[in-house]
């Protein structure tokens, strides 16, 4: 199974930290792996809101369907803004 999450305005080091919190270990630059899953973070072109650039990245999580669902749900909770 493969899940793609677009992450906006969250520092890359923070996203990688979330993957470690979810049970993974860093395996390379912007890459992590855990039991039954792997994840990589890819830079995207920033969005523009007037003169402000909004950083964007693509998080790709692949592996066992149950593990991917668990990791993607955890990451979505972490990167979603709460007001």
PDB file of N, CA, C and O in Angstrom:
ATOM      1  N   UNK A   1       0.856  -1.173   0.000  1.00  0.00           N
ATOM      2  CA  UNK A   1       0.000   0.000   0.000  1.00  0.00           C
ATOM      3  C   UNK A   1       0.898   1.230   0.000  1.00  0.00           C
ATOM      4  O   UNK A   1       1.996   1.223   0.557  1.00  0.00           O
ATOM      5  N   UNK A   2       0.407   2.277  -0.634  1.00  0.00           N
ATOM      6  CA  UNK A   2       1.151   3.538  -0.711  1.00  0.00           C
ATOM      7  C   UNK A   2       0.207   4.698  -0.388  1.00  0.00           C
ATOM      8  O   UNK A   2      -0.890   4.794  -0.938  1.00  0.00           O
ATOM      9  N   UNK A   3       0.655   5.579   0.515  1.00  0.00           N
ATOM     10  CA  UNK A   3      -0.114   6.763   0.887  1.00  0.00           C
ATOM     11  C   UNK A   3       0.770   7.983   0.656  1.00  0.00           C
ATOM     12  O   UNK A   3       1.947   7.986   1.016  1.00  0.00           O
ATOM     13  N   UNK A   4       0.193   9.015   0.054  1.00  0.00           N
ATOM     14  CA  UNK A   4       0.912  10.265  -0.179  1.00  0.00           C
ATOM     15  C   UNK A   4       0.213  11.372   0.598  1.00  0.00           C
ATOM     16  O   UNK A   4      -0.996  11.568   0.473  1.00  0.00           O
ATOM     17  N   UNK A   5       0.990  12.092   1.401  1.00  0.00           N
ATOM     18  CA  UNK A   5       0.460  13.199   2.202  1.00  0.00           C
ATOM     19  C   UNK A   5       1.208  14.462   1.810  1.00  0.00           C
ATOM     20  O   UNK A   5       2.438  14.498   1.859  1.00  0.00           O
ATOM     21  N   UNK A   6       0.481  15.491   1.422  1.00  0.00           N
ATOM     22  CA  UNK A   6       1.123  16.774   1.154  1.00  0.00           C
ATOM     23  C   UNK A   6       1.201  17.550   2.466  1.00  0.00           C
ATOM     24  O   UNK A   6       0.196  17.766   3.143  1.00  0.00           O
ATOM     25  N   UNK A   7       2.399  17.956   2.799  1.00  0.00           N
ATOM     26  CA  UNK A   7       2.646  18.657   4.053  1.00  0.00           C
ATOM     27  C   UNK A   7       2.994  20.100   3.719  1.00  0.00           C
ATOM     28  O   UNK A   7       3.874  20.359   2.897  1.00  0.00           O
ATOM     29  N   UNK A   8       2.305  21.033   4.354  1.00  0.00           N
ATOM     30  CA  UNK A   8       2.543  22.456   4.110  1.00  0.00           C
ATOM     31  C   UNK A   8       2.970  23.152   5.393  1.00  0.00           C
ATOM     32  O   UNK A   8       2.379  22.963   6.456  1.00  0.00           O
ATOM     33  N   UNK A   9       3.989  23.944   5.265  1.00  0.00           N
ATOM     34  CA  UNK A   9       4.430  24.836   6.324  1.00  0.00           C
ATOM     35  C   UNK A   9       4.844  24.126   7.606  1.00  0.00           C
ATOM     36  O   UNK A   9       4.719  24.683   8.697  1.00  0.00           O
ATOM     37  N   UNK A  10       5.339  22.889   7.476  1.00  0.00           N
ATOM     38  CA  UNK A  10       5.884  22.144   8.610  1.00  0.00           C
ATOM     39  C   UNK A  10       7.338  21.860   8.281  1.00  0.00           C
ATOM     40  O   UNK A  10       7.621  21.291   7.227  1.00  0.00           O
ATOM     41  N   UNK A  11       8.267  22.237   9.148  1.00  0.00           N
ATOM     42  CA  UNK A  11       9.686  21.990   8.854  1.00  0.00           C
ATOM     43  C   UNK A  11       9.962  20.502   8.630  1.00  0.00           C
ATOM     44  O   UNK A  11       9.376  19.640   9.286  1.00  0.00           O
ATOM     45  N   UNK A  12      10.861  20.222   7.694  1.00  0.00           N
ATOM     46  CA  UNK A  12      11.174  18.829   7.367  1.00  0.00           C
ATOM     47  C   UNK A  12      11.685  18.057   8.575  1.00  0.00           C
ATOM     48  O   UNK A  12      11.336  16.891   8.757  1.00  0.00           O
ATOM     49  N   UNK A  13      12.518  18.702   9.412  1.00  0.00           N
ATOM     50  CA  UNK A  13      13.039  17.988  10.579  1.00  0.00           C
ATOM     51  C   UNK A  13      11.903  17.573  11.512  1.00  0.00           C
ATOM     52  O   UNK A  13      11.992  16.543  12.180  1.00  0.00           O
ATOM     53  N   UNK A  14      10.842  18.366  11.559  1.00  0.00           N
ATOM     54  CA  UNK A  14       9.701  18.046  12.421  1.00  0.00           C
ATOM     55  C   UNK A  14       8.944  16.832  11.874  1.00  0.00           C
ATOM     56  O   UNK A  14       8.540  15.957  12.640  1.00  0.00           O
ATOM     57  N   UNK A  15       8.751  16.775  10.555  1.00  0.00           N
ATOM     58  CA  UNK A  15       8.067  15.625   9.951  1.00  0.00           C
ATOM     59  C   UNK A  15       8.868  14.350  10.219  1.00  0.00           C
ATOM     60  O   UNK A  15       8.294  13.313  10.551  1.00  0.00           O
ATOM     61  N   UNK A  16      10.189  14.427  10.076  1.00  0.00           N
ATOM     62  CA  UNK A  16      11.024  13.256  10.335  1.00  0.00           C
ATOM     63  C   UNK A  16      10.934  12.856  11.815  1.00  0.00           C
ATOM     64  O   UNK A  16      10.945  11.667  12.135  1.00  0.00           O
ATOM     65  N   UNK A  17      10.848  13.824  12.697  1.00  0.00           N
ATOM     66  CA  UNK A  17      10.689  13.535  14.118  1.00  0.00           C
ATOM     67  C   UNK A  17       9.370  12.805  14.377  1.00  0.00           C
ATOM     68  O   UNK A  17       9.326  11.886  15.195  1.00  0.00           O
ATOM     69  N   UNK A  18       8.302  13.201  13.692  1.00  0.00           N
ATOM     70  CA  UNK A  18       7.016  12.515  13.843  1.00  0.00           C
ATOM     71  C   UNK A  18       7.137  11.046  13.414  1.00  0.00           C
ATOM     72  O   UNK A  18       6.560  10.164  14.050  1.00  0.00           O
ATOM     73  N   UNK A  19       7.882  10.787  12.345  1.00  0.00           N
ATOM     74  CA  UNK A  19       8.056   9.408  11.891  1.00  0.00           C
ATOM     75  C   UNK A  19       8.829   8.585  12.922  1.00  0.00           C
ATOM     76  O   UNK A  19       8.532   7.408  13.127  1.00  0.00           O
ATOM     77  N   UNK A  20       9.809   9.197  13.565  1.00  0.00           N
ATOM     78  CA  UNK A  20      10.547   8.506  14.630  1.00  0.00           C
ATOM     79  C   UNK A  20       9.622   8.242  15.812  1.00  0.00           C
ATOM     80  O   UNK A  20       9.664   7.162  16.402  1.00  0.00           O
ATOM     81  N   UNK A  21       8.781   9.225  16.163  1.00  0.00           N
ATOM     82  CA  UNK A  21       7.823   9.039  17.258  1.00  0.00           C
ATOM     83  C   UNK A  21       6.846   7.908  16.958  1.00  0.00           C
ATOM     84  O   UNK A  21       6.351   7.243  17.868  1.00  0.00           O
ATOM     85  N   UNK A  22       6.575   7.697  15.665  1.00  0.00           N
ATOM     86  CA  UNK A  22       5.644   6.640  15.258  1.00  0.00           C
ATOM     87  C   UNK A  22       6.304   5.263  15.253  1.00  0.00           C
ATOM     88  O   UNK A  22       5.658   4.269  14.918  1.00  0.00           O
ATOM     89  N   UNK A  23       7.581   5.196  15.620  1.00  0.00           N
ATOM     90  CA  UNK A  23       8.249   3.898  15.713  1.00  0.00           C
ATOM     91  C   UNK A  23       9.285   3.639  14.646  1.00  0.00           C
ATOM     92  O   UNK A  23       9.811   2.530  14.554  1.00  0.00           O
ATOM     93  N   UNK A  24       9.591   4.635  13.837  1.00  0.00           N
ATOM     94  CA  UNK A  24      10.576   4.452  12.782  1.00  0.00           C
ATOM     95  C   UNK A  24      11.972   4.863  13.201  1.00  0.00           C
ATOM     96  O   UNK A  24      12.175   5.438  14.270  1.00  0.00           O
ATOM     97  N   UNK A  25      12.918   4.561  12.352  1.00  0.00           N
ATOM     98  CA  UNK A  25      14.292   5.019  12.531  1.00  0.00           C
ATOM     99  C   UNK A  25      14.728   5.686  11.241  1.00  0.00           C
ATOM    100  O   UNK A  25      14.305   5.293  10.154  1.00  0.00           O
ATOM    101  N   UNK A  26      15.568   6.687  11.364  1.00  0.00           N
ATOM    102  CA  UNK A  26      16.057   7.390  10.181  1.00  0.00           C
ATOM    103  C   UNK A  26      17.021   6.479   9.434  1.00  0.00           C
ATOM    104  O   UNK A  26      17.938   5.910  10.027  1.00  0.00           O
ATOM    105  N   UNK A  27      16.807   6.345   8.133  1.00  0.00           N
ATOM    106  CA  UNK A  27      17.638   5.461   7.316  1.00  0.00           C
ATOM    107  C   UNK A  27      18.469   6.226   6.304  1.00  0.00           C
ATOM    108  O   UNK A  27      19.342   5.647   5.658  1.00  0.00           O
ATOM    109  N   UNK A  28      18.217   7.489   6.159  1.00  0.00           N
ATOM    110  CA  UNK A  28      18.939   8.317   5.204  1.00  0.00           C
ATOM    111  C   UNK A  28      18.426   9.730   5.309  1.00  0.00           C
ATOM    112  O   UNK A  28      17.631  10.056   6.190  1.00  0.00           O
ATOM    113  N   UNK A  29      18.893  10.570   4.395  1.00  0.00           N
ATOM    114  CA  UNK A  29      18.440  11.956   4.390  1.00  0.00           C
ATOM    115  C   UNK A  29      16.976  11.993   3.972  1.00  0.00           C
ATOM    116  O   UNK A  29      16.636  11.618   2.850  1.00  0.00           O
ATOM    117  N   UNK A  30      16.116  12.441   4.867  1.00  0.00           N
ATOM    118  CA  UNK A  30      14.672  12.540   4.664  1.00  0.00           C
ATOM    119  C   UNK A  30      14.026  11.192   4.354  1.00  0.00           C
ATOM    120  O   UNK A  30      13.070  11.116   3.583  1.00  0.00           O
ATOM    121  N   UNK A  31      14.560  10.124   4.965  1.00  0.00           N
ATOM    122  CA  UNK A  31      13.993   8.786   4.825  1.00  0.00           C
ATOM    123  C   UNK A  31      13.929   8.117   6.195  1.00  0.00           C
ATOM    124  O   UNK A  31      14.805   8.301   7.040  1.00  0.00           O
ATOM    125  N   UNK A  32      12.869   7.337   6.388  1.00  0.00           N
ATOM    126  CA  UNK A  32      12.709   6.601   7.642  1.00  0.00           C
ATOM    127  C   UNK A  32      12.067   5.261   7.325  1.00  0.00           C
ATOM    128  O   UNK A  32      11.427   5.089   6.288  1.00  0.00           O
ATOM    129  N   UNK A  33      12.248   4.313   8.238  1.00  0.00           N
ATOM    130  CA  UNK A  33      11.645   2.997   8.075  1.00  0.00           C
ATOM    131  C   UNK A  33      11.282   2.445   9.440  1.00  0.00           C
ATOM    132  O   UNK A  33      11.926   2.740  10.447  1.00  0.00           O
ATOM    133  N   UNK A  34      10.240   1.642   9.445  1.00  0.00           N
ATOM    134  CA  UNK A  34       9.808   0.970  10.650  1.00  0.00           C
ATOM    135  C   UNK A  34       9.422  -0.451  10.305  1.00  0.00           C
ATOM    136  O   UNK A  34       9.652  -0.903   9.183  1.00  0.00           O
ATOM    137  N   UNK A  35       8.843  -1.152  11.246  1.00  0.00           N
ATOM    138  CA  UNK A  35       8.446  -2.529  11.008  1.00  0.00           C
ATOM    139  C   UNK A  35       7.295  -2.575  10.004  1.00  0.00           C
ATOM    140  O   UNK A  35       6.159  -2.241  10.341  1.00  0.00           O
ATOM    141  N   UNK A  36       7.586  -2.982   8.793  1.00  0.00           N
ATOM    142  CA  UNK A  36       6.566  -3.121   7.753  1.00  0.00           C
ATOM    143  C   UNK A  36       6.294  -1.869   6.945  1.00  0.00           C
ATOM    144  O   UNK A  36       5.352  -1.855   6.153  1.00  0.00           O
ATOM    145  N   UNK A  37       7.080  -0.820   7.110  1.00  0.00           N
ATOM    146  CA  UNK A  37       6.831   0.413   6.341  1.00  0.00           C
ATOM    147  C   UNK A  37       8.123   1.185   6.103  1.00  0.00           C
ATOM    148  O   UNK A  37       9.107   1.039   6.829  1.00  0.00           O
ATOM    149  N   UNK A  38       8.085   2.020   5.053  1.00  0.00           N
ATOM    150  CA  UNK A  38       9.155   2.971   4.759  1.00  0.00           C
ATOM    151  C   UNK A  38       8.502   4.301   4.409  1.00  0.00           C
ATOM    152  O   UNK A  38       7.351   4.341   3.974  1.00  0.00           O
ATOM    153  N   UNK A  39       9.238   5.383   4.600  1.00  0.00           N
ATOM    154  CA  UNK A  39       8.710   6.711   4.290  1.00  0.00           C
ATOM    155  C   UNK A  39       9.831   7.583   3.742  1.00  0.00           C
ATOM    156  O   UNK A  39      10.987   7.467   4.147  1.00  0.00           O
ATOM    157  N   UNK A  40       9.465   8.452   2.819  1.00  0.00           N
ATOM    158  CA  UNK A  40      10.429   9.419   2.294  1.00  0.00           C
ATOM    159  C   UNK A  40       9.722  10.760   2.113  1.00  0.00           C
ATOM    160  O   UNK A  40       8.522  10.821   1.843  1.00  0.00           O
ATOM    161  N   UNK A  41      10.492  11.817   2.268  1.00  0.00           N
ATOM    162  CA  UNK A  41       9.968  13.174   2.160  1.00  0.00           C
ATOM    163  C   UNK A  41      10.619  13.835   0.955  1.00  0.00           C
ATOM    164  O   UNK A  41      11.844  13.860   0.839  1.00  0.00           O
ATOM    165  N   UNK A  42       9.794  14.370   0.057  1.00  0.00           N
ATOM    166  CA  UNK A  42      10.277  14.988  -1.169  1.00  0.00           C
ATOM    167  C   UNK A  42       9.835  16.445  -1.215  1.00  0.00           C
ATOM    168  O   UNK A  42       8.688  16.760  -0.899  1.00  0.00           O
ATOM    169  N   UNK A  43      10.736  17.326  -1.607  1.00  0.00           N
ATOM    170  CA  UNK A  43      10.412  18.750  -1.716  1.00  0.00           C
ATOM    171  C   UNK A  43       9.537  18.996  -2.937  1.00  0.00           C
ATOM    172  O   UNK A  43       9.747  18.405  -3.997  1.00  0.00           O
ATOM    173  N   UNK A  44       8.553  19.875  -2.774  1.00  0.00           N
ATOM    174  CA  UNK A  44       7.700  20.333  -3.874  1.00  0.00           C
ATOM    175  C   UNK A  44       7.922  21.832  -4.067  1.00  0.00           C
ATOM    176  O   UNK A  44       8.486  22.503  -3.202  1.00  0.00           O
ATOM    177  N   UNK A  45       7.479  22.338  -5.193  1.00  0.00           N
ATOM    178  CA  UNK A  45       7.531  23.783  -5.412  1.00  0.00           C
ATOM    179  C   UNK A  45       6.622  24.457  -4.388  1.00  0.00           C
ATOM    180  O   UNK A  45       5.529  23.961  -4.115  1.00  0.00           O
ATOM    181  N   UNK A  46       7.055  25.571  -3.824  1.00  0.00           N
ATOM    182  CA  UNK A  46       6.199  26.249  -2.844  1.00  0.00           C
ATOM    183  C   UNK A  46       4.962  26.862  -3.497  1.00  0.00           C
ATOM    184  O   UNK A  46       4.981  27.228  -4.672  1.00  0.00           O
ATOM    185  N   UNK A  47       3.897  26.967  -2.721  1.00  0.00           N
ATOM    186  CA  UNK A  47       2.715  27.721  -3.153  1.00  0.00           C
ATOM    187  C   UNK A  47       2.977  29.186  -2.866  1.00  0.00           C
ATOM    188  O   UNK A  47       3.813  29.527  -2.029  1.00  0.00           O
ATOM    189  N   UNK A  48       2.263  30.042  -3.561  1.00  0.00           N
ATOM    190  CA  UNK A  48       2.432  31.475  -3.361  1.00  0.00           C
ATOM    191  C   UNK A  48       1.100  32.080  -2.949  1.00  0.00           C
ATOM    192  O   UNK A  48       0.072  31.860  -3.590  1.00  0.00           O
ATOM    193  N   UNK A  49       1.140  32.840  -1.876  1.00  0.00           N
ATOM    194  CA  UNK A  49      -0.023  33.571  -1.404  1.00  0.00           C
ATOM    195  C   UNK A  49       0.391  35.033  -1.397  1.00  0.00           C
ATOM    196  O   UNK A  49       0.958  35.527  -0.423  1.00  0.00           O
ATOM    197  N   UNK A  50       0.105  35.709  -2.481  1.00  0.00           N
ATOM    198  CA  UNK A  50       0.610  37.071  -2.639  1.00  0.00           C
ATOM    199  C   UNK A  50       2.115  37.022  -2.758  1.00  0.00           C
ATOM    200  O   UNK A  50       2.649  36.377  -3.660  1.00  0.00           O
ATOM    201  N   UNK A  51       2.798  37.692  -1.861  1.00  0.00           N
ATOM    202  CA  UNK A  51       4.259  37.686  -1.893  1.00  0.00           C
ATOM    203  C   UNK A  51       4.854  36.656  -0.944  1.00  0.00           C
ATOM    204  O   UNK A  51       6.075  36.546  -0.831  1.00  0.00           O
ATOM    205  N   UNK A  52       4.003  35.906  -0.266  1.00  0.00           N
ATOM    206  CA  UNK A  52       4.460  34.924   0.725  1.00  0.00           C
ATOM    207  C   UNK A  52       4.569  33.544   0.073  1.00  0.00           C
ATOM    208  O   UNK A  52       3.636  33.086  -0.588  1.00  0.00           O
ATOM    209  N   UNK A  53       5.714  32.889   0.263  1.00  0.00           N
ATOM    210  CA  UNK A  53       5.899  31.514  -0.197  1.00  0.00           C
ATOM    211  C   UNK A  53       5.502  30.561   0.924  1.00  0.00           C
ATOM    212  O   UNK A  53       5.883  30.754   2.079  1.00  0.00           O
ATOM    213  N   UNK A  54       4.732  29.531   0.574  1.00  0.00           N
ATOM    214  CA  UNK A  54       4.309  28.527   1.540  1.00  0.00           C
ATOM    215  C   UNK A  54       5.030  27.232   1.186  1.00  0.00           C
ATOM    216  O   UNK A  54       4.753  26.628   0.150  1.00  0.00           O
ATOM    217  N   UNK A  55       5.962  26.801   2.050  1.00  0.00           N
ATOM    218  CA  UNK A  55       6.715  25.576   1.764  1.00  0.00           C
ATOM    219  C   UNK A  55       5.810  24.348   1.700  1.00  0.00           C
ATOM    220  O   UNK A  55       4.866  24.213   2.478  1.00  0.00           O
ATOM    221  N   UNK A  56       6.117  23.448   0.750  1.00  0.00           N
ATOM    222  CA  UNK A  56       5.345  22.218   0.601  1.00  0.00           C
ATOM    223  C   UNK A  56       6.297  21.033   0.429  1.00  0.00           C
ATOM    224  O   UNK A  56       7.358  21.151  -0.186  1.00  0.00           O
ATOM    225  N   UNK A  57       5.898  19.906   0.979  1.00  0.00           N
ATOM    226  CA  UNK A  57       6.641  18.663   0.812  1.00  0.00           C
ATOM    227  C   UNK A  57       5.643  17.540   0.578  1.00  0.00           C
ATOM    228  O   UNK A  57       4.468  17.653   0.925  1.00  0.00           O
ATOM    229  N   UNK A  58       6.130  16.453  -0.016  1.00  0.00           N
ATOM    230  CA  UNK A  58       5.304  15.271  -0.238  1.00  0.00           C
ATOM    231  C   UNK A  58       5.895  14.136   0.602  1.00  0.00           C
ATOM    232  O   UNK A  58       7.054  13.759   0.432  1.00  0.00           O
ATOM    233  N   UNK A  59       5.085  13.605   1.501  1.00  0.00           N
ATOM    234  CA  UNK A  59       5.488  12.463   2.316  1.00  0.00           C
ATOM    235  C   UNK A  59       4.879  11.216   1.694  1.00  0.00           C
ATOM    236  O   UNK A  59       3.662  11.119   1.539  1.00  0.00           O
ATOM    237  N   UNK A  60       5.735  10.264   1.339  1.00  0.00           N
ATOM    238  CA  UNK A  60       5.295   9.005   0.736  1.00  0.00           C
ATOM    239  C   UNK A  60       5.570   7.888   1.740  1.00  0.00           C
ATOM    240  O   UNK A  60       6.711   7.667   2.147  1.00  0.00           O
ATOM    241  N   UNK A  61       4.504   7.189   2.131  1.00  0.00           N
ATOM    242  CA  UNK A  61       4.617   6.080   3.076  1.00  0.00           C
ATOM    243  C   UNK A  61       4.177   4.815   2.343  1.00  0.00           C
ATOM    244  O   UNK A  61       3.096   4.769   1.756  1.00  0.00           O
ATOM    245  N   UNK A  62       5.033   3.785   2.386  1.00  0.00           N
ATOM    246  CA  UNK A  62       4.740   2.534   1.682  1.00  0.00           C
ATOM    247  C   UNK A  62       4.966   1.345   2.607  1.00  0.00           C
ATOM    248  O   UNK A  62       5.779   1.404   3.530  1.00  0.00           O
ATOM    249  N   UNK A  63       4.231   0.262   2.343  1.00  0.00           N
ATOM    250  CA  UNK A  63       4.457  -0.958   3.099  1.00  0.00           C
ATOM    251  C   UNK A  63       3.179  -1.724   3.369  1.00  0.00           C
ATOM    252  O   UNK A  63       2.214  -1.651   2.608  1.00  0.00           O
ATOM    253  N   UNK A  64       3.192  -2.463   4.473  1.00  0.00           N
ATOM    254  CA  UNK A  64       2.052  -3.260   4.905  1.00  0.00           C
ATOM    255  C   UNK A  64       0.847  -2.348   5.126  1.00  0.00           C
ATOM    256  O   UNK A  64       0.970  -1.333   5.811  1.00  0.00           O
ATOM    257  N   UNK A  65      -0.312  -2.684   4.564  1.00  0.00           N
ATOM    258  CA  UNK A  65      -1.482  -1.798   4.664  1.00  0.00           C
ATOM    259  C   UNK A  65      -1.844  -1.367   6.085  1.00  0.00           C
ATOM    260  O   UNK A  65      -2.154  -0.197   6.309  1.00  0.00           O
ATOM    261  N   UNK A  66      -1.810  -2.286   7.042  1.00  0.00           N
ATOM    262  CA  UNK A  66      -2.174  -1.900   8.415  1.00  0.00           C
ATOM    263  C   UNK A  66      -1.172  -0.915   8.994  1.00  0.00           C
ATOM    264  O   UNK A  66      -1.551   0.051   9.656  1.00  0.00           O
ATOM    265  N   UNK A  67       0.102  -1.162   8.744  1.00  0.00           N
ATOM    266  CA  UNK A  67       1.130  -0.270   9.267  1.00  0.00           C
ATOM    267  C   UNK A  67       1.072   1.105   8.588  1.00  0.00           C
ATOM    268  O   UNK A  67       1.209   2.136   9.248  1.00  0.00           O
ATOM    269  N   UNK A  68       0.873   1.109   7.291  1.00  0.00           N
ATOM    270  CA  UNK A  68       0.800   2.370   6.560  1.00  0.00           C
ATOM    271  C   UNK A  68      -0.392   3.194   7.037  1.00  0.00           C
ATOM    272  O   UNK A  68      -0.274   4.407   7.209  1.00  0.00           O
ATOM    273  N   UNK A  69      -1.524   2.557   7.249  1.00  0.00           N
ATOM    274  CA  UNK A  69      -2.698   3.277   7.757  1.00  0.00           C
ATOM    275  C   UNK A  69      -2.419   3.860   9.139  1.00  0.00           C
ATOM    276  O   UNK A  69      -2.800   4.995   9.426  1.00  0.00           O
ATOM    277  N   UNK A  70      -1.759   3.090   9.988  1.00  0.00           N
ATOM    278  CA  UNK A  70      -1.446   3.553  11.342  1.00  0.00           C
ATOM    279  C   UNK A  70      -0.488   4.753  11.305  1.00  0.00           C
ATOM    280  O   UNK A  70      -0.719   5.757  11.979  1.00  0.00           O
ATOM    281  N   UNK A  71       0.578   4.641  10.522  1.00  0.00           N
ATOM    282  CA  UNK A  71       1.571   5.704  10.444  1.00  0.00           C
ATOM    283  C   UNK A  71       0.976   6.952   9.796  1.00  0.00           C
ATOM    284  O   UNK A  71       1.198   8.064  10.274  1.00  0.00           O
ATOM    285  N   UNK A  72       0.227   6.774   8.718  1.00  0.00           N
ATOM    286  CA  UNK A  72      -0.344   7.943   8.038  1.00  0.00           C
ATOM    287  C   UNK A  72      -1.359   8.657   8.933  1.00  0.00           C
ATOM    288  O   UNK A  72      -1.422   9.886   8.920  1.00  0.00           O
ATOM    289  N   UNK A  73      -2.154   7.916   9.708  1.00  0.00           N
ATOM    290  CA  UNK A  73      -3.107   8.549  10.625  1.00  0.00           C
ATOM    291  C   UNK A  73      -2.360   9.344  11.690  1.00  0.00           C
ATOM    292  O   UNK A  73      -2.758  10.460  12.024  1.00  0.00           O
ATOM    293  N   UNK A  74      -1.288   8.781  12.222  1.00  0.00           N
ATOM    294  CA  UNK A  74      -0.493   9.476  13.237  1.00  0.00           C
ATOM    295  C   UNK A  74       0.102  10.763  12.667  1.00  0.00           C
ATOM    296  O   UNK A  74       0.016  11.821  13.291  1.00  0.00           O
ATOM    297  N   UNK A  75       0.700  10.670  11.487  1.00  0.00           N
ATOM    298  CA  UNK A  75       1.332  11.849  10.876  1.00  0.00           C
ATOM    299  C   UNK A  75       0.285  12.909  10.553  1.00  0.00           C
ATOM    300  O   UNK A  75       0.522  14.096  10.779  1.00  0.00           O
ATOM    301  N   UNK A  76      -0.863  12.504  10.032  1.00  0.00           N
ATOM    302  CA  UNK A  76      -1.921  13.484   9.719  1.00  0.00           C
ATOM    303  C   UNK A  76      -2.353  14.239  10.975  1.00  0.00           C
ATOM    304  O   UNK A  76      -2.565  15.451  10.931  1.00  0.00           O
ATOM    305  N   UNK A  77      -2.484  13.523  12.095  1.00  0.00           N
ATOM    306  CA  UNK A  77      -2.852  14.200  13.351  1.00  0.00           C
ATOM    307  C   UNK A  77      -1.778  15.209  13.757  1.00  0.00           C
ATOM    308  O   UNK A  77      -2.091  16.292  14.252  1.00  0.00           O
ATOM    309  N   UNK A  78      -0.523  14.854  13.548  1.00  0.00           N
ATOM    310  CA  UNK A  78       0.582  15.729  13.965  1.00  0.00           C
ATOM    311  C   UNK A  78       0.706  16.978  13.103  1.00  0.00           C
ATOM    312  O   UNK A  78       1.019  18.051  13.617  1.00  0.00           O
ATOM    313  N   UNK A  79       0.466  16.855  11.806  1.00  0.00           N
ATOM    314  CA  UNK A  79       0.692  17.996  10.910  1.00  0.00           C
ATOM    315  C   UNK A  79      -0.559  18.845  10.685  1.00  0.00           C
ATOM    316  O   UNK A  79      -0.491  19.895  10.046  1.00  0.00           O
ATOM    317  N   UNK A  80      -1.703  18.392  11.208  1.00  0.00           N
ATOM    318  CA  UNK A  80      -2.931  19.170  11.053  1.00  0.00           C
ATOM    319  C   UNK A  80      -2.952  20.313  12.057  1.00  0.00           C
ATOM    320  O   UNK A  80      -2.711  20.111  13.247  1.00  0.00           O
ATOM    321  N   UNK A  81      -3.236  21.487  11.580  1.00  0.00           N
ATOM    322  CA  UNK A  81      -3.320  22.639  12.476  1.00  0.00           C
ATOM    323  C   UNK A  81      -4.534  22.544  13.371  1.00  0.00           C
ATOM    324  O   UNK A  81      -5.634  22.218  12.924  1.00  0.00           O
ATOM    325  N   UNK A  82      -4.321  22.832  14.631  1.00  0.00           N
ATOM    326  CA  UNK A  82      -5.429  22.880  15.591  1.00  0.00           C
ATOM    327  C   UNK A  82      -5.585  24.317  16.042  1.00  0.00           C
ATOM    328  O   UNK A  82      -4.600  24.990  16.345  1.00  0.00           O
ATOM    329  N   UNK A  83      -6.805  24.780  16.085  1.00  0.00           N
ATOM    330  CA  UNK A  83      -7.036  26.181  16.469  1.00  0.00           C
ATOM    331  C   UNK A  83      -7.647  26.265  17.821  1.00  0.00           C
ATOM    332  O   UNK A  83      -7.913  27.363  18.311  1.00  0.00           O
TER     333      UNK A  83
END
